[in-house]
Amino acid sequence: MTEKPQLSFWQIWNMCFGFLGIQFGFALQNANVSRIFQTLGASMDDIPVLWIAAPLTGLIVQPIVGYLSDRTWTGLGRRRPYFLIGAVLATLALFAMPNSSALWIAAGLLWVLDASINISMEPFRAFVGDQLPARQRPTGYAMQSFFIGVGSVVASLLPFLLAKLGVGNTAGPGEVPDTVRYAFYFGGAVLLLSILWTVLRTREYPPQTLKAWDEAPPLLRRPLDAPRARRNGLAWFAAGAAGIVAIAAFALDKQLYILAGVVAGYGAALSLLSLTGGRGAFASIMADLHDMPPAMRQLAVVQFFSWFALFSMWLFTTAAVTSVHYGSSDTTSAAYNEGANWVGVLFAAYNGFAALAAMVIPLMVRRWGLRVSHLINATLGGLGLLSFLVIRDPQWLLLPMVGVGFAWASILSLPYALLSDSVPAEKMGVFMGIFNFFIVIPQLVAASLLGFLLKVLFGGQPIQALTIGGISLIVAGLYVMRVRHPALRAVTP
C-alpha cells in the first residue's frame, strides 16, 4: 500500500468506543464535583481554586504522555498501553471520590482522577490521526464526539435517575448522597470496560509505516536562541512574581495567584529551556511548542475562547440554576438538591444533542467546510448560554442546550481535524498534547478571574458567568474563519 487505507464504519466505531468511558468519567466529574465540594464545606469563592486540579494536571500530563507515546512501540502498539494504564487509575479514583471524608481528600482525588483520565484521553486524539487518512478524520473525531455525547448523557442523568428509583438524594452535613456515590461506582466500571473494548478490538500501524503515509506538510524548525529564551524567561518570571507580590500587597482576590503563577511558571520553563541546550524530553516539547505550525497558532485563539466558555458553564451552572431558578443555595435543602439534579439533566441534554450533532457535523463539513461549520455551531452555543439570562422556567432551559450541544460536538471534533492535517505523523502525540495547553490555559484564566469578575462587576451572581461564556463562544466561532487549512502533500510510493 502506498497510502493509508480508509477504515470501515465499524472499525472507526471500535477505535473510538473507549471515549464512551472517558467521557463517562469526565461527565460525572463536571456535573458532581462542585456539588461534592460544597457538601464537604467549600464556599462558592473556593470552588474555582479547588477545580484548578483539572486544568493543571492536563497541562502537565498530556504533553508528556504525547511525547512518550510517539516513542512507544510494544505488543499493544503505540497508544493503547496508555489507554489501559489511565483507565485502571481513573476507575480507582472514581470509586474513592464519593467516599471522601474531608474536603482536602476530595480535592486530592480530583487531581488523581483528572491525571488518570488525561493519560487515557490524550493518546485517543492522536489515535484518530494515526489510523485515519485526512479525508476520514472529521468522521473519526465526530465519532468520538458521538461517544462523548452518549456517555455524558447517561453519566449526567445517573443521580437524577437513581433518585427517581428511590435511592437517597439527601444526606447529613458533610456526607455525599447515595445517588452520587452509586453513580461514581457505575461510572468506574463503564470507563474500564469501554477502554478495554478499544484496546482489544483495534490494531495500530508501526511508526515507520505511518511516516511513509504522512500527508502533513513538513515542519519548519527554527534554531534555539538560548540567550533570547533566557531573557524572555526572566521577563515572564519577573512579571509573574510581581503579580504575586501585588496581589499580596493589595489584598486582591486569592484566585488571581493562579494566573500570576502560570505567568511565572512559563518564565521558569523558558529559562530552563535555555540551560538544556535543546536536549532531552523537556527541551523537545518546548521546541515543538516554539515551532508550532501556523494553523495550530491560529487554532490556539479559537480554543482559548471556546474552553473559557465551557469552564464558565461547568463551574457555575449548578450555582446559577439552584440560586436563580430554584431559589436556594443551601446544600442540605431539598430545593438545592432538586436543582442540582436538574443541572445533571441539562448536562445530559446538551451531551445528547451533541451525540446527534456528531452525525450532522460530517454533512455540514462536506457542505460548508470545517471553518464555516465550526462558526455556525459555536454561535449556536453562545446564544444558548446567553438565553439563561431571560429564561426563568427551569424546564425551558432544555431548549438552549440544543445550541450548547452543537457547540460541544464541534469543539471536540473540528479543531482536531484541522490540527491533525497540519502536524507530522511522528509527532502527532506530542502536538496533540501541546494543543491541550490551549484548553488548559483558558481554564486556568477562568479559575483565576471568573470569581473575581463576578464579585467585582456582577455582585457575586453566578448566572453572569454564563453571559461571559456565551460571548466567549461567539468570539471563538468568528475567529476560526482566520485559520488557514494546510495544503496536504501527496504520498508517493
Secondary structure, 3 states (H helix, E strand, C coil): CCCCCCCCHHHHHHHHCHHHHHHHHHHHHHHHHHHHHHHCCCCHHHHHHHCCHHHHHHHHHHHHHHHHHHCCCECCECCHHHHHHHHHHHHHHHHHHHHCCCHHHHHHHHHHHHHHHHHHHHHHHHHHHHHCCHHHHHHHHHHHHHHHHHHHHHHHHHHHHHHHCCCCCCCCCCCCCHHHHHHHHHHHHHHHHHHHHHHHHCCCCCHHHHHHCCCCCCCCCCCCCHHHHHHHHHHHHHHHHHHHHHHHHCCCCCCHHHHHHHHHHHHHHHHHHHHHCCCCHHHHHHHHHHCCCHHHHHHHHHHHHHHHHHHHHHHHHHHHHHHHHCCCCCCCCHHHHHHHHHHHHHHHHHHHHHHHHHHHHHHHHHHHHHHHHHHHHHHHHHHHHHHHHCCCCHHHHHCHHHHHHHHHHHHCCHHHHHHHCCCCHHHHHHHHHHHCHHHHHHHHHHHHHHHHHHHHHCCCCCHHHHHHHHHHHHHHHHHHHHCCCCCCCCCCC
